[in-house]
């Protein structure tokens, strides 16, 4: 119903602002490294907790919809949207797991995919 449209739509705006902020911080840090400036830009880790919270909120929504809609989630009228949404959430979860596990992979690749 309306709850599945309103809540995620409302969260998209601040999440987009957070992604924009993160991208700006990382680009500034990259230029600082190129120009040899040290410590002039924050390390970009200040937004990890909000990113975890947004990812958790976005991940819970399709799980609830799967419980409520059952097979309709994959076979219904909105199945392509549901699969696209699930793929984006999966990319976010992979990025966060890579950051937490410190696998040596580049988590920003998953940000670009997302």
LUMKERO-28570 format. One record per residue: x, y, z of N, C-alpha, C in turn; residue number from 1; residue in one letter. Coordinates in Angstrom, 2 decimals, decimal comma. Example, Ala and Ser with C-alpha at 12.3 -4.5 7.8 and 13.67 -1.06 7.14 Angstrom:
% residues 2
n.xx;n.yy;n.zz;ca.xx;ca.yy;ca.zz;c.xx;c.yy;c.zz;i;aa
13,19;-5,69;7,80;12,30;-4,50;7,80;13,20;-3,30;7,80;1;a .
12,85;-2,25;7,08;13,67;-1,06;7,14;12,90;0,03;7,87;2;s .
% end
This chain:
% residues 114
n.xx;n.yy;n.zz;ca.xx;ca.yy;ca.zz;c.xx;c.yy;c.zz;i;aa
0,81;-1,18;0,00;0,00;0,00;0,00;0,85;1,25;0,00;1;x .
0,23;2,29;0,48;0,87;3,60;0,47;2,13;3,64;1,34;2;x .
2,19;2,81;2,38;3,35;2,80;3,27;4,60;2,35;2,53;3;x .
4,46;1,36;1,63;5,61;0,86;0,87;6,09;1,86;-0,18;4;x .
5,28;2,84;-0,48;5,67;3,88;-1,43;6,23;5,09;-0,69;5;x .
5,56;5,50;0,38;5,91;6,73;1,08;7,23;6,63;1,84;6;x .
7,41;5,59;2,63;8,61;5,49;3,47;9,89;5,38;2,63;7;x .
9,99;4,42;1,70;11,22;4,36;0,91;11,45;5,62;0,07;8;x .
10,38;6,19;-0,47;10,54;7,41;-1,26;11,06;8,56;-0,41;9;x .
10,61;8,64;0,82;11,07;9,68;1,73;12,53;9,47;2,11;10;x .
12,96;8,22;2,22;14,36;7,94;2,58;15,32;8,15;1,41;11;x .
14,83;8,11;0,19;15,69;8,25;-0,98;16,36;9,62;-1,01;12;x .
15,64;10,67;-0,64;16,20;12,03;-0,71;17,40;12,21;0,22;13;x .
17,28;11,91;1,53;18,48;12,07;2,37;19,59;11,08;2,01;14;x .
19,23;9,88;1,52;20,25;8,93;1,11;21,03;9,47;-0,10;15;x .
20,33;10,10;-1,02;21,00;10,70;-2,18;21,94;11,82;-1,75;16;x .
21,49;12,63;-0,78;22,34;13,70;-0,26;23,59;13,11;0,40;17;x .
23,44;12,02;1,12;24,58;11,36;1,76;25,55;10,83;0,71;18;x .
25,04;10,20;-0,34;25,90;9,69;-1,41;26,65;10,83;-2,09;19;x .
25,97;11,96;-2,28;26,60;13,13;-2,88;27,72;13,65;-1,99;20;x .
27,45;13,72;-0,69;28,46;14,17;0,27;29,67;13,24;0,25;21;x .
29,42;11,93;0,29;30,51;10,95;0,26;31,36;11,10;-1,00;22;x .
30,70;11,23;-2,14;31,43;11,37;-3,40;32,30;12,63;-3,37;23;x .
31,77;13,73;-2,85;32,52;14,98;-2,77;33,74;14,82;-1,87;24;x .
33,56;14,17;-0,72;34,68;13,97;0,22;35,77;13,12;-0,42;25;x .
35,36;12,04;-1,10;36,36;11,15;-1,71;37,09;11,83;-2,86;26;x .
36,39;12,63;-3,65;37,05;13,35;-4,75;38,03;14,39;-4,20;27;x .
37,59;15,13;-3,17;38,50;16,10;-2,56;39,73;15,42;-1,98;28;x .
39,56;14,28;-1,32;40,68;13,54;-0,75;41,63;13,06;-1,85;29;x .
41,08;12,63;-2,98;41,91;12,19;-4,10;42,74;13,34;-4,64;30;x .
42,12;14,52;-4,80;42,87;15,67;-5,27;43,92;16,11;-4,26;31;x .
43,59;16,02;-2,98;44,57;16,36;-1,95;45,79;15,45;-2,04;32;x .
45,56;14,15;-2,28;46,69;13,22;-2,43;47,51;13,57;-3,67;33;x .
46,84;13,92;-4,75;47,56;14,27;-5,99;48,40;15,52;-5,78;34;x .
47,83;16,52;-5,10;48,54;17,78;-4,90;49,47;17,76;-3,71;35;x .
49,50;16,64;-2,99;50,42;16,50;-1,87;49,96;17,16;-0,59;36;x .
48,70;17,54;-0,51;48,17;18,11;0,73;47,76;16,97;1,65;37;x .
48,13;17,09;2,90;47,79;16,01;3,84;46,79;16,54;4,88;38;x .
45,76;15,73;5,11;44,83;16,01;6,19;43,92;17,20;5,98;39;x .
43,79;17,69;4,75;42,93;18,85;4,54;41,47;18,46;4,36;40;x .
41,22;17,21;4,05;39,85;16,73;3,86;39,62;15,58;4,82;41;x .
38,43;15,56;5,43;38,13;14,47;6,35;38,21;13,13;5,63;42;x .
38,37;12,06;6,37;38,63;10,76;5,78;37,43;10,09;5,13;43;x .
36,23;10,64;5,26;35,06;10,07;4,61;34,36;9,00;5,40;44;x .
34,84;8,73;6,62;34,23;7,68;7,42;33,10;8,19;8,31;45;x .
32,85;9,47;8,32;31,80;10,03;9,16;30,40;9,63;8,72;46;x .
30,28;9,16;7,50;28,95;8,83;6,99;28,70;7,32;6,95;47;x .
29,58;6,52;7,57;29,41;5,07;7,52;28,17;4,64;8,31;48;x .
27,98;5,17;9,50;26,82;4,77;10,30;25,51;5,13;9,60;49;x .
25,34;6,37;9,10;24,11;6,64;8,36;23,95;5,74;7,14;50;x .
25,04;5,41;6,48;24,96;4,52;5,32;24,47;3,13;5,74;51;x .
24,97;2,64;6,86;24,49;1,35;7,38;22,99;1,41;7,67;52;x .
22,55;2,52;8,28;21,14;2,66;8,62;20,26;2,72;7,36;53;x .
20,69;3,49;6,38;19,92;3,55;5,13;19,86;2,19;4,45;54;x .
20,98;1,49;4,41;21,01;0,18;3,78;20,09;-0,79;4,52;55;x .
20,12;-0,73;5,85;19,23;-1,60;6,63;17,77;-1,29;6,35;56;x .
17,43;-0,02;6,31;16,03;0,37;6,02;15,62;-0,10;4,63;57;x .
16,48;0,12;3,66;16,14;-0,29;2,29;16,10;-1,81;2,16;58;x .
16,88;-2,53;2,95;16,89;-4,00;2,88;15,66;-4,61;3,56;59;x .
15,17;-3,97;4,59;14,01;-4,50;5,31;12,75;-4,41;4,46;60;x .
12,61;-3,34;3,70;11,39;-3,12;2,91;11,08;-4,27;1,96;61;x .
12,03;-4,75;1,12;11,68;-5,87;0,25;11,44;-7,17;1,02;62;x .
12,11;-7,34;2,16;11,85;-8,54;2,96;10,40;-8,57;3,46;63;x .
9,93;-7,43;3,91;8,53;-7,33;4,34;7,60;-7,58;3,16;64;x .
7,95;-7,01;2,01;7,10;-7,20;0,83;7,08;-8,66;0,39;65;x .
8,21;-9,38;0,52;8,25;-10,80;0,17;7,30;-11,58;1,09;66;x .
7,34;-11,26;2,39;6,46;-11,95;3,34;4,99;-11,67;3,01;67;x .
4,68;-10,43;2,68;3,29;-10,06;2,42;2,84;-10,53;1,04;68;x .
3,67;-10,26;0,01;3,25;-10,54;-1,37;3,53;-11,97;-1,81;69;x .
4,45;-12,64;-1,16;4,86;-14,01;-1,51;5,29;-14,09;-2,98;70;x .
4,72;-14,99;-3,76;5,13;-15,19;-5,15;4,88;-13,96;-6,01;71;x .
3,93;-13,14;-5,60;3,62;-11,91;-6,35;4,84;-10,99;-6,45;72;x .
5,73;-11,08;-5,46;6,94;-10,25;-5,46;7,78;-10,53;-6,70;73;x .
7,88;-11,80;-7,11;8,71;-12,19;-8,26;7,93;-12,34;-9,56;74;x .
6,64;-12,54;-9,46;5,84;-12,83;-10,65;4,77;-11,79;-10,93;75;x .
4,61;-10,83;-10,05;3,52;-9,87;-10,17;3,82;-8,74;-11,13;76;x .
2,94;-7,78;-11,09;3,01;-6,62;-11,98;4,29;-5,81;-11,79;77;x .
4,79;-5,76;-10,57;5,99;-4,96;-10,26;7,25;-5,82;-10,12;78;x .
7,26;-7,00;-10,72;8,38;-7,92;-10,51;9,71;-7,33;-11,01;79;x .
9,70;-6,61;-12,13;10,96;-6,06;-12,65;11,49;-4,96;-11,73;80;x .
10,60;-4,15;-11,21;11,01;-3,13;-10,24;11,55;-3,79;-8,98;81;x .
10,88;-4,83;-8,50;11,33;-5,53;-7,30;12,72;-6,14;-7,48;82;x .
12,97;-6,72;-8,66;14,28;-7,32;-8,92;15,36;-6,25;-9,04;83;x .
15,03;-5,13;-9,68;16,00;-4,03;-9,79;16,32;-3,47;-8,42;84;x .
15,29;-3,24;-7,63;15,46;-2,74;-6,28;16,30;-3,70;-5,45;85;x .
16,03;-4,98;-5,57;16,79;-6,00;-4,82;18,25;-6,03;-5,25;86;x .
18,52;-5,86;-6,54;19,90;-5,84;-7,04;20,66;-4,64;-6,48;87;x .
20,01;-3,48;-6,41;20,66;-2,29;-5,85;20,96;-2,48;-4,35;88;x .
20,02;-3,07;-3,65;20,22;-3,33;-2,22;21,35;-4,34;-2,03;89;x .
21,40;-5,36;-2,87;22,47;-6,35;-2,78;23,83;-5,71;-3,01;90;x .
23,93;-4,80;-3,98;25,19;-4,08;-4,24;25,59;-3,27;-3,00;91;x .
24,63;-2,64;-2,34;24,93;-1,88;-1,12;25,41;-2,79;-0,01;92;x .
24,75;-3,95;0,14;25,15;-4,89;1,17;26,55;-5,45;0,91;93;x .
26,87;-5,75;-0,33;28,20;-6,25;-0,69;29,25;-5,20;-0,37;94;x .
28,97;-3,95;-0,69;29,90;-2,86;-0,40;30,15;-2,75;1,11;95;x .
29,09;-2,80;1,90;29,25;-2,68;3,34;29,99;-3,87;3,93;96;x .
29,71;-5,07;3,44;30,43;-6,25;3,93;31,91;-6,15;3,56;97;x .
32,21;-5,67;2,36;33,60;-5,51;1,94;34,32;-4,49;2,82;98;x .
33,61;-3,43;3,21;34,22;-2,43;4,09;34,47;-3,00;5,49;99;x .
33,47;-3,69;6,03;33,60;-4,23;7,38;34,65;-5,33;7,43;100;x .
34,64;-6,21;6,42;35,58;-7,33;6,40;36,98;-6,88;6,00;101;x .
37,09;-5,68;5,45;38,38;-5,15;4,96;39,08;-6,19;4,11;102;x .
38,40;-6,60;3,04;38,89;-7,65;2,16;40,01;-7,20;1,23;103;x .
40,28;-5,91;1,23;41,29;-5,41;0,31;40,70;-5,03;-1,04;104;x .
39,42;-5,36;-1,24;38,77;-4,94;-2,48;38,41;-3,47;-2,37;105;x .
38,06;-2,89;-3,48;37,74;-1,48;-3,52;36,22;-1,32;-3,41;106;x .
35,71;-0,95;-2,21;34,26;-0,83;-2,04;33,64;0,26;-2,90;107;x .
34,44;1,23;-3,36;33,86;2,29;-4,17;33,36;1,76;-5,51;108;x .
33,88;0,62;-5,95;33,37;0,00;-7,18;31,90;-0,32;-7,01;109;x .
31,52;-0,80;-5,83;30,11;-1,12;-5,57;29,27;0,14;-5,47;110;x .
29,86;1,25;-5,02;29,13;2,52;-5,01;28,82;2,95;-6,43;111;x .
29,77;2,77;-7,31;29,57;3,13;-8,72;28,50;2,26;-9,33;112;x .
28,53;0,96;-9,04;27,51;0,04;-9,58;26,14;0,45;-9,07;113;x .
26,07;0,78;-7,77;24,80;1,18;-7,19;24,33;2,47;-7,81;114;x .
% end
